[in-house]
Amino acid sequence: MSVFVYSHEVGTRHDPGPGHPEAPIRLKRILAALDAADDLALERRVAERAERADLVRVHTPGHVAGVLDQVPTDGRMPIDMDTWLSPATGEAALRAAGAAVQATDAVLGGETRRAFLAMRPPGHHAEQAVAMGFCFFNNVAVAAARALEVHGLERVAVLDFDVHHGNGTQAIFEAVPKVLYASIHEAPLFPGTGREDETGLGNIVNTCVRAGTDGPRWRRALEDRILPALDNFAPELVLISAGFDAHAADPLANIRLGDEDFAWITERVVELAERHADGRVISTLEGGYDPDALVRSVLAHLKALEAGS
Ligand SMILES: [Zn+2]
């Protein structure tokens, strides 16, 4: 089967402003590379808008309305110093979350076993009632909640390898034992959460790595705690918060990964999903702020996702 790849042109029009690292060029470059990737078996799908019911499984009704009501008709509106609404942001955020719903239904409905959301804005910093860190709606959480509540799954794992801790995803699921949230992230770094003693109900696994960590040490850190915890949990579906900002070229962080490290972790996730989850993996784009490194890393990730799909 092919990897289903969800995208929508509005994702390239959400514009947090000049000089902002979470820039439209990130997705423009990824989509151009996907259009040219003849060697990958991808099936392209157009992202639809999320329904309110899918958003309020993980966000308060006030948060959903508050984000959408503040979208400006022109110019830009700040939610905080990092997180800006532009005229296309509401539509882009709705379709990013909507793609998470579609991918969940497609994978759990047996249409495919692998999906990638080539969408922005990202989601993992968005909490139940807080937009922050370039994020408005928590896309990966929307997927997990739909898998539990609509499809009746009992164990959904989220692996977050973005260089930043996914405070939003942790906050949403720290009291939900059907979700295992596992994150490897640089510390100290934004947003400041994700200490290793934050364990929820035993369903939160945080691994902190220091500035300067290279690929071999990053892989060992995953092998020490996160991969065994995921294996032990035996998830029925594996979700990935796929941020590529632990790349050595990334301007927002200080980890020294190469493209091949993202292929390696993706291969490990696919193996794990084959053991426990009938191979079902859905990956959502989070960070990654050097456009060249981002494109190469996404292609390496997709090639590994495609293997055995
Ligand atoms: Zn990040």
Boltz pocket constraint, residues with backbone or C-beta under 6 A from the ligand:
constraints:
  - pocket:
      binder: B
      contacts: [[A, 162], [A, 163], [A, 164], [A, 243], [A, 245], [A, 286], [A, 287], [A, 288]]
      max_distance: 6.0
